[in-house]
Amino acid sequence: MPRRASEAVPAKKAAAEAWAQEAGGRGDFGTWKYLFATEEHLSQASSWDALLTLTGARG
C-alpha cells in the first residue's frame, strides 16, 4: 500500500468513529457503530456474522 494511502486510514477511521458516535448519540437515527474491515476480511467473510468475527467485533 502506498504510504499516503496508509496514512489516510487512521484519519478515515477516526472520522467514521466520530460520525457514528454523533449519529448514534442523537437518538434520532437508531444505533450506529463503526466496523473497520480490510479487503482481506471482506474476501474471507461469507456472511455479515463471519465478518464481525473476522474483524474481532464479535468476541
N, C-alpha and C positions, 0 to 999 in steps of 0.2 A: 504494500500500500504506500503510495507517495506520502512523504512527510506532511505536506499540507493537509491532505485528506485525513490522516490520522490525528493531526492536531485539532481538526474541526469536530471530531467525535465527542470529546468531553464537553465542548460548548453546546453542541446539539442535545446531548444527554441532559445537561443542566437546564436548558431552555424547555425541553419536553417535561421534565420533572416539575419545573415551576408552573408550567401551564396546567398540568394535571392537578397539581395542588390547588391552584386558583379555581379551576373549573369545578373540582370536587368540593372545595371549601364553601362555595357559594350556596350549594344545596339545590340549585335550580336545574342542574343537569345530571343528577344521579351521581354514581361513584365513578371516578376516573382514576386510573393508575397508569404508570409508565412501565413498559417492558423493553429492556434492551436485548435485542436478538441479533446475532451476526448472520451473515449469509450461510455459514456452516450450520448454525442452529436451524435455520429455515429449511435447508435442504435435507436435514436429518429428521425433522419432525413430520410425522404422518397425520397429526391432528393438533388442535389447539392444546389439548391436555398434554400431549407429548412435548410441545414447545414450552409450556410452562415448566415441565420437569427438566428439560434440557438446559434451560436458562437459569435454573435454580429458584425460579419464582414460586415454585411449589416444593416444599420440603420433602 
